[in-house]
Amino acid sequence: MACLPGKESRRALGMSSGKFAMWGFLASDGMGFAGLFGAYLATRAHAVTWPDPSDYLALDLTAFNTFVLVCSSVTMVYALSACKAGNRQKTIAYLALTVLGGLTFLGVQVYEYYHLQHDGVVPWQNNFCATFYSLTCYHGLHVLSGVIYLTCILIGTIRGKYGPENSSPVELVGLFWHFVDLVWILLFTFIYLLKPLPVAG
């Protein structure tokens, strides 16, 4: 029986329909982040002055939070590897660690917001604060979505739904989680680490 054109196309691309859909979603979602990053860079480029991020933000705390998120990406890799190898207990353990990493990241971010608000650093204070809250909140919503997504996959794994013959859902949630991790590294670099240019004398 001849394959349908759609199936042949997916084979030619070397991926399943689920993976193709996830890459399409990540590409469109990346445009949203690109728009926010573009607005940040344009605002910064046209500002007469721009504050030093360390005057507002706790870099050590956020560096730790970045490390936590990167580690959660590593545990996600191990979770997929264990799933493909048919080791359900390790898959469950690594997925649980990934969820824990995401929850820790969110908890630290809420802690940071609380103290910033307490110190009077609010979104309407200046353009730096407005772009900081816009980008970090947008990313935080993605982390929250990822934690919910991961929890659903974790529950499915506990129930025995995913294994060597059906590891695609674990792989797809991994793609989303790695995307969230990569975006945060860029955000951390631009928002937290990029110093203002010296003013010409």
Secondary structure as UniProt FT lines:
FT   HELIX           5..13
FT   HELIX           17..46
FT   HELIX           53..55
FT   HELIX           59..85
FT   HELIX           88..118
FT   TURN            119..120
FT   TURN            123..124
FT   HELIX           127..158
FT   TURN            159..160
FT   TURN            164..165
FT   HELIX           168..187
FT   HELIX           188..193
//
